[in-house]
């Protein structure tokens, strides 16, 4: 028997991929332990900083584990991304569908002693789709994840049922480009999947991890609004609020399209987003337009990513905005985001909160609440006051 640890860097899809490897090792009779013989690290390559963090994690693990397996996006980035690491580091440059079986096979089975493993987080992430067929000019993900492909609706719904049976009260449907989900044989698009996943017996809350604005159509909006278990939160990447920058990015929508498609959800849903700061086409005027667009869209939380040239992309050789300018713009955008979050939090009086760590959890619209309640429980709370970190509350 081997002991092992599994860590992930990056997005929710990386977390799902890491858990698939964890499940495969547990099924083969191995034991999870922080002082493991084997370390599995699901890496990220969305920025230079993410690759550097992946390298550092690998180097640390190589000093304390007999074998280290590097999986995920950065492992598929290039032959040199992890050059020079110790010999006990194995770079697994394989598609996500093949990774778990490869790692488990290389470690070797000792017997099937655990047929099912609960997700190692309070909410369960269920991957419905992987890859992307829309190559934005800055994005390396299609190169490392491949073209868009979907799981069958039957497999997705079976996994949602399994996670609920394991005790997960909240499920998040996730993927690289979630709106591309299709099961044409069974006649499913994302809207139908949302309705049927949301109706699984025992499920208390369903979320989408992220969706592109071009896939926010009338059918999906209706499914989100009409399915009672759907949390009133939607994360829709913007990347830039300036049309010129969007064209340079190859994003295939305009600011007006973004605002128009979100409008039916703006009053009911908490809207959050991603923005890239310091893209080659972004000057100070374009950045100011982005700030204005965020306010017009009713967005609260913004995940800010300073632009980082990625190998193999159209803009790989372009990086004219200085690091200092990126840092300054990032700070301004984060300050606006925090101001908009505080304003929304001030409107909240009560909510049903999933406590996912000691003293903290998230409401139906993904507002953070600070409450003293048991981890893993859904509790009704009442607001007492707003703090910089979230809404201080008491259990109702």
URGIUR-V598445 format. One record per residue. N is the residue number from 1. OMEGA is omega in whole degrees, -180 to 180 (NA if undefined). Layout:
# URGIUR-V598445
n:N omega:OMEGA
n:N omega:OMEGA
This chain:
# URGIUR-V598445
n:1 omega:174
n:2 omega:169
n:3 omega:-173
n:4 omega:171
n:5 omega:177
n:6 omega:178
n:7 omega:176
n:8 omega:172
n:9 omega:174
n:10 omega:-165
n:11 omega:179
n:12 omega:179
n:13 omega:176
n:14 omega:178
n:15 omega:179
n:16 omega:179
n:17 omega:179
n:18 omega:-179
n:19 omega:177
n:20 omega:177
n:21 omega:177
n:22 omega:179
n:23 omega:-179
n:24 omega:179
n:25 omega:178
n:26 omega:179
n:27 omega:-179
n:28 omega:173
n:29 omega:-180
n:30 omega:-171
n:31 omega:180
n:32 omega:-179
n:33 omega:179
n:34 omega:177
n:35 omega:-171
n:36 omega:171
n:37 omega:-174
n:38 omega:173
n:39 omega:174
n:40 omega:-179
n:41 omega:176
n:42 omega:-168
n:43 omega:180
n:44 omega:179
n:45 omega:-174
n:46 omega:175
n:47 omega:174
n:48 omega:180
n:49 omega:179
n:50 omega:177
n:51 omega:179
n:52 omega:178
n:53 omega:178
n:54 omega:178
n:55 omega:-180
n:56 omega:178
n:57 omega:179
n:58 omega:-179
n:59 omega:178
n:60 omega:-178
n:61 omega:-179
n:62 omega:180
n:63 omega:-173
n:64 omega:-178
n:65 omega:180
n:66 omega:179
n:67 omega:178
n:68 omega:177
n:69 omega:176
n:70 omega:-178
n:71 omega:173
n:72 omega:-168
n:73 omega:-178
n:74 omega:178
n:75 omega:179
n:76 omega:-173
n:77 omega:-178
n:78 omega:180
n:79 omega:-173
n:80 omega:-175
n:81 omega:-179
n:82 omega:178
n:83 omega:175
n:84 omega:177
n:85 omega:-178
n:86 omega:-175
n:87 omega:180
n:88 omega:176
n:89 omega:180
n:90 omega:178
n:91 omega:-177
n:92 omega:-178
n:93 omega:-177
n:94 omega:175
n:95 omega:-179
n:96 omega:-178
n:97 omega:-177
n:98 omega:-170
n:99 omega:-176
n:100 omega:-179
n:101 omega:180
n:102 omega:-178
n:103 omega:-179
n:104 omega:179
n:105 omega:-180
n:106 omega:176
n:107 omega:177
n:108 omega:180
n:109 omega:173
n:110 omega:-180
n:111 omega:-177
n:112 omega:-176
n:113 omega:179
n:114 omega:-173
n:115 omega:-175
n:116 omega:-178
n:117 omega:178
n:118 omega:176
n:119 omega:-174
n:120 omega:175
n:121 omega:-176
n:122 omega:175
n:123 omega:-178
n:124 omega:175
n:125 omega:-179
n:126 omega:-178
n:127 omega:180
n:128 omega:-173
n:129 omega:176
n:130 omega:177
n:131 omega:-179
n:132 omega:180
n:133 omega:179
n:134 omega:-173
n:135 omega:172
n:136 omega:-169
n:137 omega:-177
n:138 omega:-163
n:139 omega:-179
n:140 omega:-173
n:141 omega:178
n:142 omega:180
n:143 omega:-176
n:144 omega:-179
n:145 omega:-180
n:146 omega:-177
n:147 omega:-180
n:148 omega:172
n:149 omega:-174
n:150 omega:168
n:151 omega:175
n:152 omega:178
n:153 omega:-180
n:154 omega:180
n:155 omega:180
n:156 omega:-178
n:157 omega:176
n:158 omega:179
n:159 omega:176
n:160 omega:179
n:161 omega:-179
n:162 omega:-179
n:163 omega:177
n:164 omega:179
n:165 omega:178
n:166 omega:178
n:167 omega:178
n:168 omega:-179
n:169 omega:-180
n:170 omega:179
n:171 omega:177
n:172 omega:174
n:173 omega:-174
n:174 omega:179
n:175 omega:179
n:176 omega:176
n:177 omega:-166
n:178 omega:-177
n:179 omega:178
n:180 omega:179
n:181 omega:174
n:182 omega:165
n:183 omega:-173
n:184 omega:180
n:185 omega:-178
n:186 omega:177
n:187 omega:-179
n:188 omega:161
n:189 omega:-177
n:190 omega:-178
n:191 omega:179
n:192 omega:180
n:193 omega:178
n:194 omega:-179
n:195 omega:-175
n:196 omega:175
n:197 omega:180
n:198 omega:-179
n:199 omega:179
n:200 omega:-177
n:201 omega:178
n:202 omega:179
n:203 omega:-180
n:204 omega:-176
n:205 omega:178
n:206 omega:177
n:207 omega:165
n:208 omega:-178
n:209 omega:-177
n:210 omega:178
n:211 omega:179
n:212 omega:-175
n:213 omega:-180
n:214 omega:179
n:215 omega:176
n:216 omega:-177
n:217 omega:-175
n:218 omega:-178
n:219 omega:-180
n:220 omega:178
n:221 omega:179
n:222 omega:180
n:223 omega:180
n:224 omega:-176
n:225 omega:-172
n:226 omega:179
n:227 omega:-171
n:228 omega:-177
n:229 omega:-178
n:230 omega:175
n:231 omega:-175
n:232 omega:179
n:233 omega:176
n:234 omega:178
n:235 omega:-174
n:236 omega:-179
n:237 omega:175
n:238 omega:-179
n:239 omega:170
n:240 omega:176
n:241 omega:-180
n:242 omega:-176
n:243 omega:179
n:244 omega:178
n:245 omega:178
n:246 omega:177
n:247 omega:180
n:248 omega:177
n:249 omega:-174
n:250 omega:-172
n:251 omega:170
n:252 omega:171
n:253 omega:177
n:254 omega:176
n:255 omega:180
n:256 omega:177
n:257 omega:180
n:258 omega:-178
n:259 omega:-177
n:260 omega:-176
n:261 omega:177
n:262 omega:-173
n:263 omega:-179
n:264 omega:-178
n:265 omega:-168
n:266 omega:-177
n:267 omega:-171
n:268 omega:-172
n:269 omega:169
n:270 omega:-175
n:271 omega:178
n:272 omega:-170
n:273 omega:172
n:274 omega:175
n:275 omega:173
n:276 omega:-179
n:277 omega:176
n:278 omega:173
n:279 omega:-175
n:280 omega:-178
n:281 omega:-175
n:282 omega:170
n:283 omega:-176
n:284 omega:179
n:285 omega:179
n:286 omega:179
n:287 omega:178
n:288 omega:177
n:289 omega:177
n:290 omega:178
n:291 omega:-179
n:292 omega:-180
n:293 omega:180
n:294 omega:179
n:295 omega:180
n:296 omega:-177
n:297 omega:-177
n:298 omega:180
n:299 omega:175
n:300 omega:-176
n:301 omega:177
n:302 omega:172
n:303 omega:-172
n:304 omega:179
n:305 omega:172
n:306 omega:-178
n:307 omega:179
n:308 omega:-179
n:309 omega:-179
n:310 omega:-179
n:311 omega:177
n:312 omega:-180
n:313 omega:-178
n:314 omega:-176
n:315 omega:-176
n:316 omega:-177
n:317 omega:-176
n:318 omega:176
n:319 omega:-173
n:320 omega:-177
n:321 omega:-175
n:322 omega:176
n:323 omega:-180
n:324 omega:177
n:325 omega:178
n:326 omega:-179
n:327 omega:-178
n:328 omega:179
n:329 omega:179
n:330 omega:-180
n:331 omega:179
n:332 omega:-180
n:333 omega:178
n:334 omega:179
n:335 omega:177
n:336 omega:179
n:337 omega:-179
n:338 omega:178
n:339 omega:-179
n:340 omega:175
n:341 omega:-180
n:342 omega:-180
n:343 omega:178
n:344 omega:-179
n:345 omega:-180
n:346 omega:-178
n:347 omega:-173
n:348 omega:177
n:349 omega:180
n:350 omega:-180
n:351 omega:172
n:352 omega:-169
n:353 omega:170
n:354 omega:-179
n:355 omega:-174
n:356 omega:174
n:357 omega:-178
n:358 omega:175
n:359 omega:-174
n:360 omega:176
n:361 omega:-177
n:362 omega:178
n:363 omega:-178
n:364 omega:180
n:365 omega:178
n:366 omega:170
n:367 omega:179
n:368 omega:178
n:369 omega:177
n:370 omega:-173
n:371 omega:179
n:372 omega:-180
n:373 omega:-176
n:374 omega:177
n:375 omega:179
n:376 omega:-177
n:377 omega:169
n:378 omega:-176
n:379 omega:174
n:380 omega:-177
n:381 omega:176
n:382 omega:-176
n:383 omega:173
n:384 omega:175
n:385 omega:179
n:386 omega:175
n:387 omega:178
n:388 omega:-175
n:389 omega:-177
n:390 omega:-177
n:391 omega:174
n:392 omega:-172
n:393 omega:171
n:394 omega:177
n:395 omega:-177
n:396 omega:NA
